[in-house]
Amino acid sequence: MSDRVTITEVGLRDGLQNQPVHVATADKLRLAGLLLEAGLTSLEVTSFVSPKAVPQLADAEALLAGLPARAGVDYMALVPNMRGYERGTAAGARAVALVLSATETLNRRNINMSLDQARAVCREVIGRAKAEGVFVRAYVAAACACPYEGQTPLARVVALTEEMFAAGADQVAIADTIGAGNPAQIRDIVAALAGGVGTDRLALHLHDTRGLALAMAWAGLEAGIRRFDAAFGGLGGCPFAPGAAGNLATEDLVFMLSEAGIETGIDWRRLFDAVALAETLLDRPLGGRMAAWWRQAQAKEAQAKETQAKEAGRAPLQEMPA
């Protein structure tokens, strides 16, 4: 097993797109800065969709312009179609992502297209992106199950993934959009793809609706996947996919990998700085599976330091003279 995993932080896009509280551009940039300080080098930061459809991401151009340019750091923006691609690249995006839902109904609910129309749009945008030297990722969404059609046929996931690579996609993310998958299903999907397209250019995008995201990530890791999406604090949820809860929490994934001796280049402790700021901005508690444990450990450590300080501050008893 390779000892290096790449994590794409999707909290700024997938995490904030469905929040009821508006987050200002300046605050998004503060969050991005904290994520960079934690060691993240791959961030999906926004989406060039209609501001009416997703108001939280109406500041896509301003956000992209405000992000710090750093060597070795990649910023990716979601684009729904050619118009979104043109907006994104005009704003400076050099990496874009497209979403292709694996079912007819979710495509219509998500982007108002049939599956065949969505496939054609993806091929067209991918072709142009490659001609213009823009990195392009394609999501195969609802790869495990669809909120409208139930379990997604494995053969369709494989066919759509192969089609996106044949069109020129640099990377394909297999997305459990509503968190309805399980570890065995992930193992089967990756095994079905490994022989044809390999695993080097595949990523897993997992939601933690039923508490299985970490187990699914480990199954993907054992099957050869070395690229994963996650969102700080477990933020997330698709406004067009009923039942889609938060993403796999970045801090949970990094902690698990660190404990297993697998390198990510990310300090999971520093991730809690971004989680804390997001809690303030969204006015609600956040955090993945390990958040409560970590906060309790911090409280115990602070109490121990306070006790030590008090002990050190006490004057030694003096003997009374005879």
C-alpha positions as CSV (number, residue, x, y, z in Angstrom):
1,M,0.0,0.0,0.0
2,S,1.4,3.4,-1.0
3,D,2.1,5.7,1.9
4,R,0.8,8.9,0.2
5,V,-2.7,10.1,-0.3
6,T,-4.0,13.3,-1.9
7,I,-7.1,14.9,-0.4
8,T,-9.1,17.5,-2.3
9,E,-10.8,19.8,0.2
10,V,-14.4,20.5,-1.1
11,G,-15.8,22.4,1.9
12,L,-15.7,25.8,0.3
13,R,-17.9,24.6,-2.5
14,D,-19.8,21.5,-1.6
15,G,-19.7,22.4,2.1
16,L,-21.1,25.9,1.8
17,Q,-23.4,25.7,-1.2
18,N,-26.4,24.4,0.8
19,Q,-26.0,26.4,4.0
20,P,-28.8,28.7,5.1
21,V,-26.4,31.3,6.5
22,H,-24.7,33.5,4.0
23,V,-20.9,33.5,4.2
24,A,-19.1,36.6,3.0
25,T,-16.3,36.4,0.4
26,A,-13.8,37.8,2.9
27,D,-14.7,35.0,5.4
28,K,-14.4,32.3,2.7
29,L,-10.9,33.6,2.0
30,R,-10.1,33.4,5.8
31,L,-11.3,29.8,5.7
32,A,-9.2,29.1,2.6
33,G,-6.1,30.6,4.4
34,L,-6.6,28.3,7.4
35,L,-7.0,25.3,5.2
36,L,-3.8,26.1,3.3
37,E,-2.0,26.6,6.7
38,A,-3.1,23.1,7.6
39,G,-1.3,21.7,4.6
40,L,-4.0,21.3,2.0
41,T,-2.8,21.7,-1.6
42,S,-5.9,20.8,-3.6
43,L,-9.1,22.8,-3.0
44,E,-12.4,22.9,-4.8
45,V,-13.3,26.4,-4.0
46,T,-16.5,27.5,-5.8
47,S,-18.9,26.8,-8.6
48,F,-19.8,29.0,-11.6
49,V,-23.5,28.1,-11.5
50,S,-26.4,30.5,-11.7
51,P,-26.5,32.7,-8.5
52,K,-30.2,32.2,-8.5
53,A,-29.8,28.5,-8.2
54,V,-27.0,28.6,-5.6
55,P,-26.9,32.0,-3.9
56,Q,-24.1,31.0,-1.5
57,L,-21.7,30.8,-4.5
58,A,-22.7,34.0,-6.2
59,D,-19.3,35.4,-5.5
60,A,-17.3,32.9,-7.6
61,E,-15.3,35.5,-9.5
62,A,-14.5,37.6,-6.5
63,L,-13.4,34.5,-4.5
64,L,-11.2,33.1,-7.2
65,A,-9.5,36.5,-7.6
66,G,-8.8,36.8,-3.9
67,L,-7.2,33.4,-3.4
68,P,-3.4,33.5,-2.8
69,A,-1.2,32.1,-5.5
70,R,1.0,29.5,-4.0
71,A,3.4,27.0,-5.7
72,G,2.1,23.5,-5.5
73,V,-1.5,24.6,-4.6
74,D,-4.4,23.8,-7.1
75,Y,-7.8,25.6,-7.0
76,M,-10.6,23.9,-8.8
77,A,-14.1,25.3,-9.7
78,L,-17.2,23.4,-10.6
79,V,-18.8,24.4,-13.9
80,P,-22.3,23.0,-15.0
81,N,-22.0,23.7,-18.7
82,M,-20.0,25.6,-21.4
83,R,-21.3,28.9,-20.1
84,G,-20.0,28.1,-16.7
85,Y,-16.7,27.0,-18.1
86,E,-16.3,30.3,-20.0
87,R,-17.1,32.3,-16.8
88,G,-14.7,30.2,-14.8
89,T,-11.8,30.4,-17.2
90,A,-12.4,34.1,-17.8
91,A,-12.1,34.5,-14.0
92,G,-8.8,32.6,-14.0
93,A,-9.7,29.0,-13.2
94,R,-7.1,26.6,-14.6
95,A,-8.9,23.5,-13.2
96,V,-12.6,22.8,-13.6
97,A,-14.9,20.0,-12.6
98,L,-18.1,18.8,-14.2
99,V,-20.9,16.8,-12.7
100,L,-22.5,13.9,-14.6
101,S,-25.2,12.2,-12.6
102,A,-25.5,8.4,-13.3
103,T,-29.3,8.5,-13.5
104,E,-31.8,10.2,-15.7
105,T,-33.9,11.7,-12.9
106,L,-31.0,13.3,-10.9
107,N,-29.6,14.9,-14.1
108,R,-32.9,16.5,-14.7
109,R,-33.3,17.7,-11.1
110,N,-29.7,18.8,-10.8
111,I,-28.9,20.5,-14.2
112,N,-32.2,20.2,-16.0
113,M,-30.8,17.9,-18.7
114,S,-31.4,14.3,-19.7
115,L,-28.6,11.9,-19.1
116,D,-27.7,11.9,-22.8
117,Q,-27.7,15.7,-22.9
118,A,-25.5,15.8,-19.9
119,R,-23.0,13.3,-21.4
120,A,-22.8,15.5,-24.6
121,V,-22.2,18.7,-22.6
122,C,-19.5,17.0,-20.6
123,R,-17.8,15.7,-23.7
124,E,-17.9,19.2,-25.3
125,V,-16.5,21.0,-22.2
126,I,-13.8,18.4,-21.7
127,G,-12.7,18.7,-25.3
128,R,-12.5,22.5,-25.1
129,A,-10.7,22.3,-21.7
130,K,-8.1,20.0,-23.1
131,A,-7.6,22.2,-26.1
132,E,-7.0,25.2,-23.9
133,G,-4.7,23.4,-21.4
134,V,-7.2,23.5,-18.5
135,F,-7.2,20.6,-16.1
136,V,-10.7,18.9,-16.0
137,R,-12.3,16.5,-13.6
138,A,-15.6,14.8,-14.1
139,Y,-17.8,13.6,-11.3
140,V,-19.9,10.5,-11.8
141,A,-22.5,11.4,-9.2
142,A,-25.0,9.1,-7.5
143,A,-22.6,6.3,-8.3
144,C,-23.9,4.1,-5.5
145,A,-27.6,5.1,-5.4
146,C,-29.9,7.8,-6.6
147,P,-32.5,9.5,-4.3
148,Y,-35.1,9.0,-7.1
149,E,-34.2,5.7,-8.8
150,G,-32.6,3.6,-6.1
151,Q,-29.4,1.7,-6.5
152,T,-27.3,2.6,-9.5
153,P,-26.3,-0.2,-11.8
154,L,-22.5,-0.9,-11.7
155,A,-22.3,-1.3,-15.4
156,R,-23.6,2.2,-15.9
157,V,-21.0,3.7,-13.5
158,V,-18.2,1.9,-15.4
159,A,-19.5,3.0,-18.8
160,L,-19.9,6.7,-17.8
161,T,-16.4,6.7,-16.2
162,E,-14.8,5.2,-19.3
163,E,-16.7,7.6,-21.5
164,M,-15.4,10.6,-19.5
165,F,-11.8,9.4,-19.7
166,A,-12.2,8.7,-23.5
167,A,-13.4,12.3,-23.9
168,G,-10.1,13.5,-22.3
169,A,-10.9,14.0,-18.6
170,D,-7.8,14.1,-16.5
171,Q,-9.5,12.7,-13.5
172,V,-12.9,11.1,-12.6
173,A,-14.4,11.2,-9.1
174,I,-16.8,8.4,-8.2
175,A,-19.3,10.2,-6.0
176,D,-21.6,8.7,-3.4
177,T,-23.7,11.8,-3.6
178,I,-26.3,10.9,-0.9
179,G,-24.2,8.6,1.3
180,A,-26.1,5.5,0.4
181,G,-23.2,3.3,-0.5
182,N,-21.2,0.7,1.6
183,P,-17.6,-0.5,1.6
184,A,-18.4,-3.6,-0.5
185,Q,-20.0,-1.5,-3.1
186,I,-17.0,0.8,-3.3
187,R,-14.7,-2.2,-3.6
188,D,-16.8,-3.6,-6.4
189,I,-16.8,-0.2,-8.3
190,V,-13.1,0.2,-8.0
191,A,-12.4,-3.4,-9.0
192,A,-14.6,-3.0,-12.1
193,L,-12.7,0.1,-13.2
194,A,-9.2,-0.9,-12.2
195,G,-8.6,-3.3,-15.1
196,G,-9.7,-0.7,-17.7
197,V,-8.9,2.8,-16.6
198,G,-6.7,2.0,-13.6
199,T,-6.9,3.7,-10.3
200,D,-4.3,6.5,-10.6
201,R,-6.7,9.0,-12.1
202,L,-9.7,8.0,-10.0
203,A,-10.9,9.8,-6.8
204,L,-13.6,9.0,-4.3
205,H,-16.2,11.6,-3.1
206,L,-18.0,10.3,-0.1
207,H,-20.9,11.6,2.0
208,D,-21.4,10.4,5.6
209,T,-25.2,10.2,5.7
210,R,-25.2,6.8,7.4
211,G,-21.8,6.9,9.1
212,L,-20.0,4.7,6.6
213,A,-17.9,7.2,4.8
214,L,-14.6,6.4,6.6
215,A,-15.2,2.6,6.1
216,M,-15.8,3.3,2.5
217,A,-12.7,5.4,2.2
218,W,-10.6,2.5,3.7
219,A,-12.2,0.1,1.3
220,G,-11.2,2.4,-1.6
221,L,-7.7,2.7,-0.2
222,E,-7.3,-1.1,-0.1
223,A,-8.6,-1.3,-3.6
224,G,-5.9,1.1,-4.9
225,I,-7.5,4.6,-4.6
226,R,-5.1,7.4,-3.5
227,R,-7.3,10.4,-4.1
228,F,-10.2,11.4,-1.9
229,D,-12.5,14.4,-1.4
230,A,-13.5,15.6,2.0
231,A,-14.9,18.7,3.7
232,F,-13.7,20.3,6.9
233,G,-16.1,19.9,9.7
234,G,-18.1,17.4,7.7
235,L,-19.9,20.2,5.8
236,G,-21.9,19.4,2.7
237,G,-25.1,18.5,1.1
238,C,-26.5,18.9,-2.4
239,P,-29.6,21.2,-2.7
240,F,-30.9,19.0,-5.6
241,A,-30.4,15.6,-4.1
242,P,-32.8,14.9,-1.1
243,G,-31.1,13.0,1.7
244,A,-27.5,14.2,0.9
245,A,-25.9,14.9,4.2
246,G,-22.5,16.2,4.9
247,N,-19.3,15.0,3.3
248,L,-16.7,12.8,4.9
249,A,-14.9,15.2,7.4
250,T,-11.4,16.1,6.3
251,E,-10.2,15.9,9.9
252,D,-11.5,12.4,10.3
253,L,-9.9,11.1,7.1
254,V,-6.6,12.8,7.8
255,F,-6.5,11.4,11.3
256,M,-7.4,7.9,10.2
257,L,-4.7,7.9,7.6
258,S,-2.1,9.4,9.9
259,E,-2.8,6.8,12.6
260,A,-2.3,4.1,9.9
261,G,1.0,5.7,8.9
262,I,-0.2,7.0,5.5
263,E,1.1,10.5,4.6
264,T,-1.2,13.3,3.4
265,G,0.9,16.4,4.2
266,I,-1.9,17.7,6.3
267,D,-1.9,18.5,10.0
268,W,-5.3,17.3,11.3
269,R,-5.0,19.5,14.4
270,R,-4.7,22.6,12.3
271,L,-7.9,21.7,10.5
272,F,-9.8,22.5,13.7
273,D,-8.9,26.1,13.2
274,A,-11.0,26.2,10.0
275,V,-13.8,24.2,11.8
276,A,-13.9,26.7,14.6
277,L,-14.1,29.6,12.3
278,A,-16.9,27.9,10.3
279,E,-18.8,27.2,13.5
280,T,-18.8,30.9,14.3
281,L,-19.8,31.9,10.7
282,L,-22.6,29.4,10.5
283,D,-23.6,29.7,14.1
284,R,-23.8,25.9,14.7
285,P,-21.5,23.1,16.0
286,L,-19.5,21.3,13.3
287,G,-17.0,18.5,13.3
288,G,-16.7,14.9,12.1
289,R,-16.6,11.7,14.2
290,M,-13.5,12.5,16.1
291,A,-14.4,16.1,17.0
292,A,-15.9,15.4,20.4
293,W,-12.9,13.2,21.4
294,W,-10.4,15.9,20.3
295,R,-12.2,18.7,22.1
296,Q,-12.3,16.6,25.3
297,A,-8.6,15.8,25.0
298,Q,-7.9,19.5,24.6
299,A,-10.0,20.4,27.6
300,K,-8.1,17.8,29.7
301,E,-4.8,19.1,28.5
302,A,-5.8,22.7,29.3
303,Q,-6.9,21.7,32.8
304,A,-3.7,19.8,33.4
305,K,-1.6,22.9,32.4
306,E,-3.8,25.1,34.6
307,T,-3.2,22.8,37.6
308,Q,0.5,22.7,36.9
309,A,0.6,26.5,36.8
310,K,-1.2,26.8,40.1
311,E,1.1,24.3,41.7
312,A,4.2,26.1,40.4
313,G,2.8,29.4,41.7
314,R,2.5,28.3,45.3
315,A,5.3,29.5,47.6
316,P,7.1,26.7,49.5
317,L,6.3,26.5,53.2
318,Q,8.9,28.2,55.4
319,E,10.0,26.7,58.8
320,M,9.4,28.9,61.7
321,P,12.6,30.0,63.5
322,A,13.3,28.3,66.9
